[in-house]
Amino acid sequence: MRGAANATTFMSRTHEPGLQAPRYPLGMAGARRDFLRAVLAAPWAAGAPPIRRQVFQRSPGKGAAVMAYAWYTRPRGGQMMSIEQRWSRSDTIDLAYYRYSRDHGRTWSAPVERVTGEKRPDGMLRRHPRGGWVDPGTGRFLEFWLEGVLPTDDPLEGLRRWRILYTVSRGDPRRHSGVREIEVPGVYPGKNSAMLGDNTSQPLALKDGRILLPVEISPLHSDGTLYNPGGGYTWHDSAVLHGRWKGDGIEWQRSELVRGDPQRSTRGAIEPTIGQLTRDRLILVLRGSNDRRPELPAYRWVSFSSDGGWNWTRPEPWTYHDGQPFFSPSACSQLLHHSNGKLYWLGNITATNPRGNRPRYPFQIGEVDQDTGRLIRDRVRLIDDLQPGEDPLLTLSNFYAREDRQTREICLHMTRLFALPGGWQGDAMLYRIGVGS
């Protein structure tokens, strides 16, 4: 449907009550209390506009969680595409619904179902939408997703079978020029794969016209088996694909690999997010893990490039601008360039050492020093956290952030997910974060 006359309201107009002080297990309460006091006392947090939290898309009921995101589809104006995903288990999208807007997401068309799972003779075909991006140089819209046939429908089979697919359109993603596949050097279908780690692995446009796309790759032993030197749940290296337009398609080349140290991260260097710093340098912020080795400090990791993204420094723990590292669980994060000229980072920072993926709260936004590539400690702000009476299995992750072109707020799409043994639950939320000039 097109036009406001046929549009349906997609977002709740009622704001939820303000966030309350969180409740933590007794053993960690003191450390968390002091940590949150420091975050809430930061100058930026003290003078910042309030954060508004709204329901973007409600869950259909117990046993199903909803994750929903939205992207602009043109370089100017209010045309947008939203993808709603239904989840009932980890790393599997049961169903997806697409909606479209002409007014910056204030109203949305009726949902159109998109199949994300099909039984095939050789297994189950699974699709994982990874959202879209507008190339500012050409105005074209790229929509990305992962696709693969999993023989027994085990998500881990994707390590050998995922493919990165995309379409190119001019304004309306429904009218694209055909499906294309990204062939990544060092990837051999059926043996290993390349992935877009999450919706936060967004492309970056350079002034010379190149498109940089951060990806993760499951590496191989010399004997052709999957390589996992860290002994964690999975192991990935990261890389940056360099794309240049050729007609309506893109030719891709790959950077050198960005490899984690298996003695410091048990899952390698994964789910990269990319940004640009001063003096034409680039920054890659990465997820690591201490999965199965909880004595290791769990950090966020960082790598830098000074040659346009072809070669990258060895990943090291990311730090505040004063050189002190911070704890962060194994979860995605995002770098976001804003029209005010600042570079922001969104993700999880914890007061104590996490264990693998948990806890995935609290959730913060912070400003990155574009000269040093470090996180500015007194520019970190709390966005959400575990609330009194909530199950500690709360997950604040698997998100995507963008700038609202009308209000200039940062719009954070994130589900307050509870992956409970009796069934997944969670509404897709929209947080509106004022950041000023």
C-alpha positions in Angstrom: 0.0 0.0 0.0 1.1 3.5 -0.7 0.3 6.9 0.7 -1.0 7.9 4.1 -4.6 7.1 3.3 -3.8 3.4 3.1 -1.2 3.3 5.8 -1.5 1.8 9.2 0.1 2.9 12.4 3.0 0.7 13.2 4.4 2.3 16.3 2.7 2.8 19.7 2.2 6.5 20.5 2.3 5.8 24.2 5.6 6.2 25.9 6.6 3.7 28.6 7.4 4.9 32.1 10.9 6.2 32.8 13.6 3.6 33.4 13.9 2.6 37.1 17.0 1.7 39.1 18.0 -1.9 38.3 18.1 -4.8 40.7 21.1 -7.1 40.6 22.2 -10.3 42.4 23.7 -9.6 45.8 27.2 -10.6 44.8 27.5 -8.0 42.2 25.2 -5.3 43.5 27.9 -3.1 45.0 30.1 -3.0 41.9 27.1 -2.4 39.6 25.7 0.3 41.8 29.0 2.2 41.8 29.3 1.6 38.0 25.9 3.0 37.3 26.4 6.0 39.5 29.5 6.9 37.5 27.6 6.4 34.2 24.6 8.4 35.3 26.8 11.2 36.7 28.7 11.7 33.4 28.3 15.3 32.2 26.6 14.2 28.9 24.1 12.1 30.8 23.3 14.9 33.3 22.5 17.5 30.6 21.1 15.2 27.8 17.5 15.2 26.6 15.4 12.3 28.0 15.3 9.0 26.3 11.9 8.1 24.9 11.1 4.4 24.7 8.2 3.2 22.5 6.8 -0.2 21.4 7.7 -0.5 17.7 6.1 -3.9 17.2 4.5 -6.1 19.8 5.1 -9.8 20.1 2.2 -12.0 18.9 2.3 -13.9 22.2 4.2 -16.1 24.5 6.8 -18.3 22.8 7.6 -15.8 20.1 9.9 -12.8 20.2 9.8 -10.0 17.7 12.8 -8.1 16.3 12.0 -5.2 14.0 14.2 -2.6 12.4 13.8 0.2 9.8 16.1 1.8 7.2 15.8 4.8 4.8 15.7 3.7 1.2 16.7 6.9 -0.5 19.4 9.5 0.1 16.8 12.2 1.0 13.2 12.2 2.1 11.1 10.0 4.3 10.8 6.7 2.4 11.7 3.7 4.6 11.6 -0.1 4.7 11.0 -2.1 7.9 11.6 -5.7 8.5 9.9 -7.5 11.4 11.4 -10.9 12.3 9.7 -13.6 14.4 12.1 -15.7 16.6 11.4 -18.8 18.8 15.0 -20.1 19.1 18.6 -18.8 18.7 20.0 -18.0 15.3 16.8 -18.8 13.4 14.2 -16.4 11.9 10.9 -18.2 11.7 9.2 -15.6 9.6 9.6 -12.0 8.4 7.2 -9.2 7.5 8.1 -6.2 5.3 6.5 -2.8 5.6 7.1 0.5 3.9 6.7 4.2 4.9 6.7 7.5 3.2 6.8 9.7 6.3 9.9 8.8 8.2 8.3 5.8 9.8 5.4 7.7 11.4 2.9 5.4 9.5 3.5 2.1 7.7 1.9 0.0 5.0 0.2 -3.3 5.7 2.7 -6.1 6.4 3.8 -8.4 3.5 5.1 -11.8 4.6 8.5 -12.9 3.4 9.3 -16.6 3.7 12.5 -17.3 5.7 12.4 -21.1 5.8 11.6 -23.6 3.1 12.0 -27.4 3.1 14.2 -28.6 0.3 15.3 -32.2 -0.7 18.7 -31.6 0.8 17.6 -29.8 4.0 16.0 -26.6 5.2 16.6 -23.3 3.3 17.1 -20.5 5.8 17.2 -16.8 5.2 18.4 -14.1 7.6 17.6 -10.5 6.6 20.4 -8.2 7.3 18.7 -4.9 6.4 19.7 -2.2 4.0 21.9 0.8 3.3 21.8 3.8 0.9 25.0 4.5 -1.0 25.3 8.3 -0.7 27.4 8.5 -3.9 24.8 7.0 -6.2 21.6 7.0 -4.2 21.2 3.3 -4.7 19.7 1.1 -2.0 21.3 -2.2 -1.1 19.4 -4.9 0.8 21.5 -7.7 2.3 20.6 -11.1 3.7 22.2 -14.5 4.5 20.9 -17.6 2.8 21.9 -21.3 3.0 20.5 -24.8 3.0 21.1 -26.5 6.3 21.0 -30.3 6.1 19.5 -30.9 9.5 18.4 -27.3 10.2 21.1 -26.8 12.8 22.2 -23.1 12.8 25.9 -24.2 13.2 25.7 -25.8 9.7 25.6 -22.2 8.5 29.4 -22.1 9.2 29.8 -24.1 6.0 26.8 -23.0 4.0 25.8 -19.3 4.5 26.0 -17.1 1.4 25.8 -13.3 1.4 23.2 -12.1 -1.1 22.0 -8.6 -2.0 19.8 -6.6 -4.3 20.2 -3.1 -5.7 17.3 -0.7 -6.2 16.7 3.0 -6.7 14.2 4.2 -4.1 11.8 1.2 -3.9 13.4 -2.0 -2.7 10.5 -4.0 -4.2 11.8 -3.0 -7.7 15.3 -4.2 -7.8 17.6 -5.4 -10.6 18.0 -9.0 -9.5 19.6 -11.0 -6.7 23.4 -11.0 -6.6 25.8 -13.1 -4.5 29.1 -11.8 -2.9 31.9 -14.3 -3.6 34.5 -13.8 -0.9 38.1 -15.0 -1.5 39.0 -17.7 0.9 35.5 -19.0 1.1 34.7 -22.4 -0.3 30.9 -23.2 -0.4 30.2 -26.4 1.6 33.4 -26.1 3.6 33.3 -22.6 5.2 31.3 -19.4 4.8 31.3 -15.6 5.1 28.6 -13.8 7.0 27.3 -10.4 7.9 27.5 -10.9 11.7 24.4 -8.8 12.5 22.4 -5.8 11.4 25.1 -3.6 13.0 27.7 -4.7 10.4 26.7 -1.9 8.1 28.7 -0.7 5.1 30.7 2.5 5.0 31.1 4.8 2.0 34.5 6.4 1.3 35.0 9.6 -0.6 36.7 7.8 -3.5 33.4 5.9 -4.2 34.4 2.6 -2.5 31.9 0.7 -0.3 33.5 -1.0 2.7 31.5 -3.9 4.0 32.7 -5.6 7.3 32.2 -9.4 7.3 33.2 -12.4 9.3 34.7 -15.6 7.9 34.8 -19.2 9.4 38.5 -20.2 8.6 39.7 -23.6 7.5 42.5 -26.0 8.7 44.9 -27.1 6.0 42.9 -30.4 5.9 39.7 -28.6 5.0 38.0 -28.8 8.3 36.7 -25.8 10.3 39.5 -24.1 12.4 38.6 -23.3 16.0 41.8 -22.6 17.9 40.0 -20.9 20.8 37.8 -23.8 21.7 34.7 -21.6 22.0 31.2 -22.1 20.5 32.4 -20.9 17.1 35.5 -19.2 15.7 35.6 -16.4 13.1 38.1 -14.1 11.6 36.9 -10.7 10.2 37.6 -8.8 7.0 36.5 -5.8 5.1 35.2 -6.2 1.6 35.9 -3.3 -0.8 33.2 -2.8 -3.4 33.2 -0.7 -6.5 30.2 -0.2 -8.8 30.2 -1.9 -12.2 26.9 -1.2 -13.9 24.1 -2.1 -11.5 26.3 -4.5 -9.6 29.4 -4.3 -7.4 32.8 -5.9 -7.8 34.2 -6.9 -4.4 37.7 -7.4 -3.1 38.8 -8.5 0.3 41.2 -6.9 2.8 43.7 -8.8 4.9 42.1 -10.9 7.6 41.6 -9.5 11.1 42.4 -12.4 13.4 41.8 -12.6 17.1 44.3 -14.2 19.6 42.9 -17.6 20.8 44.7 -17.0 24.1 42.6 -13.9 24.7 39.3 -14.5 22.9 37.9 -18.0 22.5 35.7 -17.1 19.5 38.1 -14.9 17.6 37.2 -11.5 16.2 33.6 -11.4 15.1 30.7 -9.1 14.2 32.8 -6.2 13.1 31.4 -2.6 12.8 33.3 0.0 10.9 33.8 3.8 11.2 36.0 6.6 9.9 38.4 8.6 12.0 40.5 11.7 11.3 43.5 11.7 9.0 41.7 9.1 6.8 42.1 6.3 9.3 39.5 3.6 9.8 38.3 1.9 13.0 36.9 -1.6 13.3 35.3 -2.5 16.6 34.8 -6.3 17.2 33.1 -8.8 19.4 35.2 -11.3 21.3 34.4 -13.9 24.0 35.6 -15.7 27.0 33.2 -18.5 26.3 34.4 -21.7 28.1 37.3 -19.8 29.7 35.5 -17.4 32.1 38.8 -16.5 33.8 39.8 -14.4 30.7 38.8 -10.8 30.8 35.9 -10.1 28.4 36.7 -7.0 26.4 35.5 -5.2 23.3 38.2 -5.4 20.7 39.5 -2.8 18.2 41.6 -2.7 15.1 42.8 0.3 13.0 43.7 0.8 9.3 45.8 3.6 7.8 45.7 2.5 4.2 42.0 2.7 3.3 41.0 -0.5 4.9 43.3 -3.0 3.2 45.5 -3.8 6.2 44.5 -3.8 9.8 46.3 -3.8 13.2 46.2 -6.8 15.4 43.0 -6.5 17.6 43.6 -5.2 21.1 41.2 -4.5 23.9 39.3 -1.3 23.2 39.7 1.3 25.9 38.4 4.6 27.2 40.3 7.7 26.1 42.5 7.4 29.3 43.7 4.0 28.3 41.6 1.9 30.6 39.8 -1.1 29.0 36.2 -2.0 30.0 34.3 -5.2 30.3 31.9 -6.1 27.5 29.9 -9.3 26.9 30.1 -11.3 23.7 27.5 -9.4 21.7 27.2 -7.1 18.7 27.9 -3.4 18.8 27.6 -0.5 16.3 29.5 2.5 15.2 27.2 5.3 13.9 28.2 8.5 12.2 25.8 11.4 13.0 25.1 14.5 11.0 26.5 16.6 13.9 29.9 15.3 12.9 30.3 13.0 15.8 30.9 9.2 15.9 28.9 7.2 18.4 29.2 3.6 19.6 26.3 1.6 20.9 26.7 -1.6 22.9 27.0 -3.3 26.3 29.5 -2.3 29.0 29.4 -4.2 32.3 30.8 -3.4 35.8 32.2 -6.9 36.3 33.7 -9.5 34.0 30.9 -11.2 31.9 30.8 -14.9 31.1 30.5 -15.5 27.4 27.3 -13.8 26.1 26.0 -12.8 29.5 24.9 -10.5 30.9 23.8 -8.5 27.9 22.8 -5.5 30.0 23.2 -2.7 30.7 23.1 -1.1 27.3 24.9 2.2 26.6 25.7 4.8 24.0 29.0 6.7 23.9 31.0 9.1 21.8 34.2 8.0 20.1 37.2 10.3 20.1 37.9 10.6 16.3 41.5 11.5 16.8 42.5 8.5 19.0 39.6 6.1 18.2 39.0 5.6 21.9 35.7 5.8 23.8 35.3 9.0 25.8 34.5 7.9 29.3 32.4 11.0 30.4 30.4 10.8 27.1 28.9 7.3 27.9 25.2 7.3 28.7 22.9 4.5 30.0 20.1 3.6 27.6 18.4 0.6 29.3 19.1 -2.0 31.9 17.5 -4.9 33.9 14.5 -3.6 35.8 13.2 -4.6 39.2 11.5 -8.0 39.1 12.8 -8.9 35.6 14.4 -12.2 34.7 18.2 -12.0 34.6 18.0 -13.7 31.2 17.1 -10.3 29.7 19.0 -9.6 26.5 19.6 -6.1 25.3 21.4 -6.8 22.0 20.7 -7.8 18.4 19.9 -4.2 17.6 20.3 -1.6 14.9 20.6 2.2 15.2 20.0 5.0 12.7 19.5 8.8 12.7 16.0 10.3 12.2 16.4 12.8 9.4 13.6 15.0 10.8 14.5 15.2 14.5 18.2 14.2 14.3 17.6 11.8 17.2 19.4 8.5 17.2 16.7 5.8 16.7 17.7 2.5 18.4 15.7 -0.6 17.3 16.2 -3.2 20.0 14.0 -6.0 21.5 13.8 -6.4 25.3 14.3 -10.2 24.7 13.8 -12.9 27.3 15.1 -16.2 26.0 13.3 -18.3 28.6 13.3 -22.1 28.7 9.5 -22.1 28.3 9.6 -19.9 25.2 11.1 -16.7 23.9 9.4 -13.4 24.7 9.9 -9.8 23.8 8.5 -6.8 22.1 10.5 -4.8 19.5 11.2 -1.4 21.0 12.2 2.0 19.5 14.4 4.2 21.7 14.7 7.9 20.7 18.0 9.3 21.9 18.7 13.0 21.7 22.3 13.8 21.1 22.4 17.5 20.4 24.7 19.3 18.0 
